[in-house]
Amino acid sequence: MKITAIRLCYAVGAVVDAAVGILLLFPALLAETLSLAEVPSRLSERIPLAMTAALLFGWTGLLFWGARLPVERRGVLLLTIFPVIAGIALAVLFGWNGSYVSTAGAVMIWSAQGLLACLLAWAFVSARRCAIDQGPHQ
């Protein structure tokens, strides 16, 4: 049962990454969702968004891959918390500090990230305990 719950945590992370990746490909939707000061419409803004989306889609795949062997690949969970979630939180801080991301948008992102980070941290600790219980052959 615990392994199923850990796998579910991986899947939640993957779905969140995919959803954010989709938002990044549609700047008007991104701006509306995050209450951005303006819609990123210039090529110089859209290229980094598309590159970030590609990385998030790759991370989505990595989380699904991790879910196949959730105990053995538990390190993916830590890497998702830091640097991925922490890095995005820092980028939002820069956007908020520069009045590009609204306070409401920043709080929404940080709240979701905090919940996701806690969920993934729980999954990592649980997977680590499973590995210890399984013995040294892991």
C-alpha positions in Angstrom: 0.0 0.0 0.0 2.8 2.4 0.9 4.5 1.8 -2.5 1.2 2.7 -4.2 1.0 6.0 -2.2 4.6 6.8 -3.1 3.9 6.1 -6.8 0.9 8.4 -6.6 3.2 11.2 -5.3 5.4 10.8 -8.3 2.4 10.9 -10.6 1.1 14.1 -8.9 4.4 15.8 -9.5 4.4 14.6 -13.1 0.9 16.0 -13.7 1.8 19.3 -12.1 4.9 19.6 -14.3 3.0 18.8 -17.4 0.3 21.3 -16.6 2.8 24.1 -16.0 4.6 23.1 -19.2 1.3 23.5 -21.1 0.8 26.9 -19.5 4.2 28.1 -20.6 3.3 27.2 -24.2 0.2 29.5 -24.1 1.4 32.9 -22.8 -2.1 34.4 -22.7 -3.3 31.6 -20.5 -0.1 31.8 -18.4 -0.6 35.6 -17.9 -4.2 35.1 -16.9 -3.5 32.2 -14.5 -0.7 34.1 -12.8 -2.1 37.6 -13.1 1.0 38.7 -14.9 1.5 42.4 -15.6 1.5 41.7 -19.3 1.3 38.8 -21.7 4.7 37.6 -22.8 4.4 38.1 -26.5 7.8 39.1 -27.8 10.0 36.3 -29.3 12.7 37.1 -26.7 10.1 36.2 -24.0 8.5 33.2 -25.8 11.7 31.3 -26.5 12.7 31.0 -22.8 9.1 30.0 -22.0 9.2 27.2 -24.7 12.6 26.1 -23.5 11.4 25.9 -19.9 8.3 24.0 -21.1 10.5 21.4 -22.8 12.5 20.9 -19.6 9.3 20.5 -17.6 8.0 17.9 -20.1 11.3 16.1 -19.7 10.9 16.2 -15.9 7.4 14.9 -16.3 8.8 11.9 -18.0 11.5 11.5 -15.4 8.9 11.5 -12.6 6.9 8.8 -14.4 10.1 6.8 -14.9 10.8 7.2 -11.2 7.4 5.9 -10.3 8.2 2.6 -12.0 10.8 1.8 -9.3 9.8 4.4 -6.6 12.1 3.2 -3.9 15.2 2.7 -6.0 14.8 6.0 -7.9 13.8 8.1 -4.8 16.6 10.5 -5.5 14.4 11.9 -8.3 12.1 13.2 -5.6 14.8 15.2 -3.9 16.0 16.6 -7.2 12.4 17.7 -7.9 12.2 19.6 -4.7 15.7 21.1 -5.1 16.6 22.5 -7.6 13.4 22.3 -9.6 10.7 23.5 -7.2 13.1 25.8 -5.3 14.4 27.3 -8.5 11.0 28.1 -9.9 10.0 29.6 -6.5 13.1 31.8 -6.7 12.2 32.9 -10.3 8.7 33.8 -9.1 10.2 35.8 -6.3 12.2 37.8 -8.9 9.1 38.3 -10.9 7.1 39.4 -7.9 9.9 41.7 -6.7 9.9 43.3 -10.2 6.1 43.8 -10.1 5.7 41.4 -13.1 4.0 38.6 -11.1 1.1 39.8 -8.9 1.1 39.0 -5.2 -2.0 36.8 -5.7 -0.2 34.9 -8.5 3.0 34.5 -6.5 1.1 33.3 -3.4 -0.8 30.8 -5.5 2.4 29.4 -7.0 4.3 29.3 -3.7 1.3 27.6 -1.9 1.1 24.9 -4.6 4.8 24.5 -4.6 4.9 24.2 -0.8 2.2 21.5 -0.9 4.0 19.6 -3.7 7.3 19.9 -2.0 5.8 18.5 1.2 4.2 15.6 -0.7 7.4 14.7 -2.5 9.4 15.0 0.8 7.0 12.6 2.4 7.3 10.2 -0.5 11.1 10.4 -0.4 11.2 9.7 3.4 8.7 6.8 2.9 10.7 5.4 0.0 13.9 5.6 2.1 12.3 3.8 4.9 11.1 1.1 2.5 14.7 0.8 1.2 16.0 0.4 4.8 13.3 -2.2 5.5 14.2 -4.2 2.4 17.8 -4.5 3.5 21.3 -4.0 2.0 20.5 -5.5 -1.4 18.9 -2.2 -2.5 
